[in-house]
Amino acid sequence: MRKLIHSIKVGIALVLVSPLYLLDPLYKKVGENAVWAVMTVVVIFEFYAGATLSKGLNRGIGTILGGGLGCLAAAIAQKVGGIGNTIIVGISVFIFGAAATYSRLVPRVKRRYDYGAMIFILTFNLIVVSGLRAEKVMEVARERLSTIVMGFIVCILTSLFVFPIWAGDEFHDSTACKFESLARSVEGCMEECFNRVGDKQNQSSDNFNGCKLVVHSKAKDETLVNFAKWEPWHGKFGFSYHWEKYLKIGEVLRDLAAIIISLQACLQSPIQSSETLLQSIKEPCEAIGSSLAWTLRALGESLKKMRKCQSENVIVPRLKSIRLQLSLVRTSSALGQVENADGLAIASFIFLLMEMVNKVEDLAKEMEELGELAGFHAK
């Protein structure tokens, strides 16, 4: 549905800029430069409102800077005249082209202003190398800039006011959903380990699909945050919202997902623990898995509803209880008497559970900090 809405919005924007070509009074004012308005709509209209704003502002800034400096360089070259004209044009093209290209290789600039730098290079070279008189250059730059602004305004109004699709909302919701995915994976691990029935290969794949999606979510998260930073105040999210804290929570979630996937190696290893030994730790480990899943769901629900998590009163005591249970399992007499491959497999399994507890505790701390910074409500 959102894809369909986006397609309709692009069609509406194209219809709104078409009168620049279709209506004679408007065409006489802008002439062939009307194509720049259409090109602007096609180029900068993106799926997310923040992406449209990002591309539009980058295009505008790049065009203004490139056009202004290009006009200045062209005017100086025309004033010098003769062979000096060619020398000044060549030097200016080299200096500004090289500097703008280098800026595109700086990670922070590339993340947010890469498109603007590219437009700057294009505009500057088109104007400087065009060979037109300085007065004509100014006229062409003004007309093209005016049509680009028209296309930009149409895109922004359509993107922001006709069923807007916010990158910030999607990133917030997707981060909250990761908690539920990991909670289901933890429950699936416990069930697969202690109830070995059915097709083990297919069951294992189903349990870890959610974890794999979380592990590979970094690129998408960073893209959504980049777009969200350009978006205006909307709904629950204001200017300079704490998206960096969301990224940090995402990093911890990916670490936790990697640990859960590591359990897959224990479950599919050719060195399998005996059923007797597994049954001896089944009850406490299943209780630990249920507690971890409950904690993850509670944290995810807090993030989704933008509510402060009850870290000190509920989550921290529960995690302490889980640690105590793991310590009891690790030092149990049944496990302590096993020193062969069975004991190694069980010890690895318990170690990974302990690492999961540590990561969940880190998540609780990050969520508590986010609640304070973002002003989450208490209930």
N, C-alpha and C positions, 0 to 999 in steps of 0.2 A: 504494500500500500504506500509506503513512504517513497519508494522508487517511482511509483505512478504519480504521486503528488509532485515530486521533483521534476519529472518530465513535463507535467502540465505547467508548472511555474516557468520553466525555460521557454515553453511555447508562448506563454503570456508575455514574458519579457521581450521576445522577438517581435511579437505583434505590436507592442508599445513603441518600439524604435523604428518600425517599418514606415510610419508616416513621414519620416525624414526623407525617404525616397519617394513615397507614393503621392504626397501632397506637394503641388507645385510651389506654393508660397514658402514652405520649409525647405524644399530642395534648392530654390534660388538662393537662399541664405547660406546653406552649407555646401551645396554642390556635391561633387564626388567624395568629399570628406565624410558624407553620411555613412560610408562603408565602415569608418572607424567606430561608429556607435554600434553597428551590428557585430563587428569583430570583438568589441569589448564585451558584449553580452555573451557571445559564444565562448570566449576565452576565460572570463573570470567567474561565470556563474557555476558554482560548485554545489555539491550535495548538502553540505553543512553551511549554516549562516556564517559561522566564524571563518570558514575557508573562503567564502565569497568576499567577506570583508578584508581578509588578509590579502587575497589576490588583487582586489580592487584598489586598496590603499597602496600596495606595492607598485601596482601599475601606474597609479596617479603620481606617486612620489618619484618613481623612476622616470616617468615622462617629463615632469616639471624640471627635475634636476638635469636630466640629459638634454632637454630642449633648451633650458636656460644657458647652461654651459656651452652647448653647441652653438647657440646664437652668438654668445660672447666670443668664442673662438673664431667663428666665421667672420664676425665684424672686424676683429683684429687682423685676421688674414687679408680681408678685402682692403683694409686701410693700408697695410704694408705694400700689397701688390707685388707684381713681378714674381721672381723666383722665391722671394720671401713668403709669398702666399702658400706655395706648396710646402715649404719647409715648416711653417707654423702649423699647417693642417696635419702634416705627418707627425710632428712632435706631440701635438695635442692628442691625436688619435692613439699614439703609442702610450703616453703617460696615463690618460684616463682609462683606456682599454685594459692596460696591464693592472692598474690599481683596482679597478672594479672586479676584474677576474680573480685577483688575489683575495679580495674580500669575500668572494663566493666560496673560497676554500676554508675560511675560518668557521669552525663548527657553529658557534652561536649566531653568526650572521647568516650562514647557510640555512639554518633551521627556520628563521623567521623572515629573512629579507632576500633570499636567493632570487626569487622571481623579479623583485624590484631592481636588483643589480643587473640582471639580464636585460630588462627593459631599458635601463639607463644606458648600457653599452649600445643597444640597438638604436635608440633614439639619438644619442650623441653622434654616432657614426653616420646615420642617415642625413642629419642636418649639416654636419661639418663637411662631409664628402660630397654633398649634393651639388656644390658649385654655384648655387644661387646667390644673388645679391643679398646683402644683409637685411634690407627692407623686406624683400620677398620671403626670406627665411622667417622673419618675425610673423609675417602674415600667415604663412602656412602653419607654423607652430601654434599660433593662436586658434586657428580654425580647427585644427586636428584636436587640440586640447579641449576645446568646447564640445566637440562631438563625443570625445572619450568621456568627459564628465557627464554628458547626457546618458550614455550607456551605463556608466557606473551608478548614477542615481536610480535608473530603472531597475538595475540588478539588485541594489540594496533595498529599495522599497518592496520589491517582489519577494526577495529572500526573507526579509525581517517581518513583514506584515501579512504574508499569505502563507498560513500554515508553516511557520518557521521550524526548521529541523536543527536543534542545538547540539553541537558537539559536546558541550559541558554536561547536558542531561544524559547523553548516551554513555559518556565516560563514567559518570556517577553510577548509573544503573548497572553497567557492565562490571564495575569494580565490586558492587554489592553482590552481584550474581556469582562472582568467583568464590565467595565464602560458601555458598550453597553447593557449588560444584565440588569443592574440596571436602565438604562435610559428607556428601554422598560417596565420594571416593574412599574416605576413611571407613565408612560403614561397609562398603563393598570389600575392602581389604580384610576386615575382620571376618566377614562372612565367608570369603573365599579361603581364608587360612584354616578356619576351624570347621567348615562344612564343605568338604571337598566332594561335591556332587556335580553331575552334569558335565558339559563340555567345558573344561577348565580354560582352554585357550580363548574361546569366545567370551566367557565370563570375565576373564582377566582384562580383555580388550575393552569391554564395556565399562569396567570399573575405573580404568585409567584414561579414558578418552577426555574426560573433563580436565584432568590434571595436565594432559598434553596441551590442551587449548590454553590453559593458564600459563604454562611455561613459555609458549610461543606468542604471548600477547604483548610483549614489550614494545615492538615497533608500532603496533596499532595504538597502544596507550599514549606513546609520545606524540604521535600524529594528532590524536584527539585533543591532547593537552595544548599543543601548539595552536590548534584552531580555537579552543575554548578561551585562550588568553586574548584573542581578538574580539570576542563577543561582548556586546553591551550588557548592562544589567538586565537580567531576565529571571523571573520566577524566584527560585531559592538562591540564585548565584549572583553576587554583585561583582563590582570591579575588583581586580587584584585578588581574586579568590585563591584559596590555598591549594591550588592544583599540585604544587610540588610535594605536598604531604601525601596526596593521593598516589603520586608516583612512588613515593617511599613505601607506602602500604602495598602497592603492587609488587615492588621488589621482594618484600617479605613473603607475600603470597606465592610468588614464583619459587622462592627458596623452599617453602613448605610443600609446594607441588612436586618439586624435584625429590624431596625426601620421601614423599608418598610413592612416587614412581620407583624409587630405590627398593621399596618393599616388593615390587614386582619381581626383582631379581631373586629375593629370598623365596618368594612363592613358587617361582618357575625353575629354581636351581635343581640340578640333578641330585644334590645332597639334600634330601628331604628329612625332616625330623620325624621321629616315630609318632604314631597316633597316640600312644600312651603318654608320651611327654607333652604332646600338644594338648591333650585333654586335661592335663594337670594345671595348665596355665590358661585354659579356655575362659573360665568364668571371670577372672580379674582382667584379662586383656580385652574381652568383649565389653566389660564395664568401662574400661579406659577409653576404648574406641567410641562408645556411646557418649561419654563425657566430652571428648574432644569434638565430636560432631555437634553436640549441643552448644558448646562454646563458640564454634565457628558460625553456627546459625544465629546465635545471639549477637555476635559482632556484626554479621552481615545485615541483620534486621536493624541494628542501631544505625549503621551507615545509610541504609536505604531510607529510613524514616528521619534521618538527621537528628537522632536522639542520643544523648550522652549514654555511653555504655556504663553499666554498674561494675566497673573494674575492681575497685577496692572491696566492695561488699559481697559480690557474687563470683566474679570470674577468677580473681586471684585465689580465694579460698578453694575453689573447685580445682584449679591447677595444682595447688599444694597437695590436695587430696590425691590427685592423679600421680604426682611424683611419689607420694608415700606408697601407693599401691604398686608402682613400678619397682620401687626399692624392695618391697616385700617379695615380689615375684622374682627379682634378680637374686635375692639371698635365700630363696626357699630351699629347703633341704633336697627336694626332688631334682631341682636344677643343679644344685651344687655338687651332687654326686656324679653328674655326667661330664666327662672330659673328652668325649670323642666328637665326631662330626655333628651329631645331634645337638650337643651342647653349644657348638660354634654357631649353628644356624639359629638356635633360640636366642643366644646372646646377641647376635646381629639384629634379630627382630626386635628385641627389647631396647637395644641401643637406638634404633631408628625411631621407636616410639618415644623415647626420652627426647630425642632431637625435635620431634614434632611438638612435644609439650613446650620446649624452649621457644620454638617459632611462634606458637600460638600465644605465648606470653608476650613476645615482642609485638605481635599484632595488637594485643590488648593495650599495650603501652602507646603504640602509635595511634590507635583509635581514640584513646583518652586525650592525647595531645591535639588531635584533629578536632575533637569536640570542644576543647577549650579555645583553640584558635578561630574556628569557624562559628562559634557561638551556638552549638547545638542545644536544643531545648532539653530540659531535664526529664520530661516524661513524654 
